[in-house]
Amino acid sequence: MGGQMPDPLHGKTLEMIISALVKYYGWEHLGTKININCFNENPSIKSSLTFLRKTPWARKKVEDLYISLMKNNNVS
């Protein structure tokens, strides 16, 4: 192991991550933090999952935002 931090995404599905971000920020604020259509136009968990699974750069932004939310707010 060598003192590495545990993976903050371990055991988290993309759906769990999106749900946590929406619960914390709301769709409107989430869409300002990560400006992608699936958060700004008729947002839903389902449409976001479809888009993020096909779009690695957007998924990385979502995961990074989630990780920073967990670190800064001690949320799980």
ZAPA-513882 format. One record per residue: residue number from 0; residue in three letters; x, y, z of N, C-alpha, C in turn. Coordinates in steps of 0.02 Angstrom, whole numbers. Layout:
BEGIN
SITE     n   res      n.x      n.y      n.z     ca.x     ca.y     ca.z      c.x      c.y      c.z
SITE   NUM   ALA        X        Y        Z        X        Y        Z        X        Y        Z
...
This chain:
BEGIN
SITE     n   res      n.x      n.y      n.z     ca.x     ca.y     ca.z      c.x      c.y      c.z
SITE     0   MET       41      -60        0        0        0        0       43       63        0
SITE     1   GLY       92       68       44      136      125       44      103      190       64
SITE     2   GLY       54      187      109       24      248      135      -20      286       86
SITE     3   GLN      -43      254       33      -86      288      -15     -154      301       16
SITE     4   MET     -185      356       -4     -253      370       18     -299      319      -15
SITE     5   PRO     -351      297       22     -398      252      -11     -434      288      -67
SITE     6   ASP     -453      251     -118     -488      280     -176     -557      306     -153
SITE     7   PRO     -568      372     -157     -632      399     -134     -691      377     -176
SITE     8   LEU     -677      350     -236     -731      326     -279     -744      251     -271
SITE     9   HIS     -705      218     -229     -712      146     -220     -783      130     -195
SITE    10   GLY     -816       86     -231     -883       64     -210     -938      113     -229
SITE    11   LYS     -921      168     -261     -971      218     -281     -988      209     -355
SITE    12   THR    -1052      204     -370    -1072      201     -440    -1079      272     -466
SITE    13   LEU    -1078      279     -531    -1088      345     -561    -1156      373     -540
SITE    14   GLU    -1206      330     -535    -1272      353     -513    -1270      380     -442
SITE    15   MET    -1234      347     -397    -1226      371     -328    -1191      439     -327
SITE    16   ILE    -1140      447     -369    -1102      509     -371    -1147      567     -396
SITE    17   ILE    -1183      556     -451    -1227      608     -477    -1281      625     -426
SITE    18   SER    -1310      574     -396    -1363      586     -346    -1338      628     -288
SITE    19   ALA    -1277      613     -265    -1248      652     -209    -1236      724     -229
SITE    20   LEU    -1211      734     -290    -1197      802     -313    -1262      842     -322
SITE    21   VAL    -1313      810     -349    -1378      843     -358    -1409      860     -290
SITE    22   LYS    -1403      814     -244    -1431      825     -177    -1396      885     -144
SITE    23   TYR    -1331      890     -153    -1292      943     -121    -1300     1010     -157
SITE    24   TYR    -1292     1010     -223    -1291     1072     -261    -1359     1090     -292
SITE    25   GLY    -1399     1040     -310    -1458     1052     -351    -1436     1054     -425
SITE    26   TRP    -1482     1039     -470    -1465     1037     -541    -1438     1103     -566
SITE    27   GLU    -1471     1159     -546    -1453     1224     -574    -1381     1242     -556
SITE    28   HIS    -1364     1235     -492    -1296     1253     -470    -1245     1203     -498
SITE    29   LEU    -1264     1140     -502    -1219     1090     -531    -1204     1107     -604
SITE    30   GLY    -1254     1131     -640    -1245     1151     -710    -1200     1211     -718
SITE    31   THR    -1195     1254     -666    -1148     1310     -670    -1077     1287     -653
SITE    32   LYS    -1071     1236     -610    -1005     1211     -591     -975     1169     -648
SITE    33   ILE    -1017     1128     -680     -995     1087     -737    -1046     1101     -793
SITE    34   ASN    -1024     1141     -841    -1071     1165     -892    -1078     1114     -948
SITE    35   ILE    -1121     1065     -936    -1137     1016     -987    -1213     1012     -993
SITE    36   ASN    -1237      999    -1054    -1309     1001    -1068    -1349      955    -1024
SITE    37   CYS    -1323      897    -1007    -1364      850     -968    -1378      876     -898
SITE    38   PHE    -1341      928     -875    -1356      959     -811    -1397     1023     -820
SITE    39   ASN    -1398     1050     -880    -1430     1115     -891    -1496     1113     -928
SITE    40   GLU    -1508     1061     -968    -1569     1058    -1008    -1607      994     -992
SITE    41   ASN    -1665     1003     -961    -1707      946     -939    -1665      893     -903
SITE    42   PRO    -1631      913     -849    -1585      866     -817    -1622      808     -783
SITE    43   SER    -1590      750     -787    -1614      692     -749    -1554      647     -736
SITE    44   ILE    -1561      605     -687    -1507      558     -672    -1495      513     -733
SITE    45   LYS    -1550      489     -763    -1544      443     -820    -1507      475     -879
SITE    46   SER    -1526      536     -898    -1493      567     -956    -1420      583     -939
SITE    47   SER    -1406      601     -877    -1337      615     -856    -1295      552     -859
SITE    48   LEU    -1322      497     -836    -1286      433     -839    -1269      415     -910
SITE    49   THR    -1318      421     -955    -1307      404    -1025    -1251      446    -1055
SITE    50   PHE    -1253      512    -1043    -1202      556    -1070    -1133      543    -1039
SITE    51   LEU    -1131      539     -973    -1066      532     -939    -1032      466     -953
SITE    52   ARG    -1071      414     -965    -1040      349     -982    -1006      350    -1050
SITE    53   LYS    -1028      396    -1094     -999      401    -1161     -947      456    -1166
SITE    54   THR     -939      496    -1114     -899      557    -1119     -848      559    -1062
SITE    55   PRO     -789      529    -1072     -740      523    -1018     -719      590     -987
SITE    56   TRP     -710      643    -1027     -687      706     -997     -740      735     -950
SITE    57   ALA     -803      727     -968     -857      753     -925     -864      711     -862
SITE    58   ARG     -857      645     -870     -860      602     -812     -804      618     -762
SITE    59   LYS     -745      631     -789     -688      649     -745     -703      713     -706
SITE    60   LYS     -734      762     -738     -752      825     -703     -802      810     -647
SITE    61   VAL     -850      768     -661     -901      750     -612     -868      713     -553
SITE    62   GLU     -824      665     -569     -790      628     -516     -745      674     -475
SITE    63   ASP     -709      719     -508     -665      766     -472     -705      812     -426
SITE    64   LEU     -763      836     -449     -805      878     -408     -830      839     -348
SITE    65   TYR     -849      777     -358     -873      734     -304     -817      724     -252
SITE    66   ILE     -757      709     -276     -700      697     -230     -688      761     -189
SITE    67   SER     -688      819     -221     -675      880     -183     -731      895     -134
SITE    68   LEU     -793      878     -153     -850      887     -107     -840      842      -45
SITE    69   MET     -820      780      -57     -810      733       -1     -754      758       46
SITE    70   LYS     -699      781       16     -643      805       57     -661      867       97
SITE    71   ASN     -695      914       64     -708      979       95     -766      978      144
SITE    72   ASN     -811      931      136     -872      932      177     -882      868      217
SITE    73   ASN     -834      823      212     -838      761      251     -906      727      240
SITE    74   VAL     -928      725      177     -991      693      159     -975      625      130
SITE    75   SER    -1020      578      139    -1007      512      107    -1067      491       66
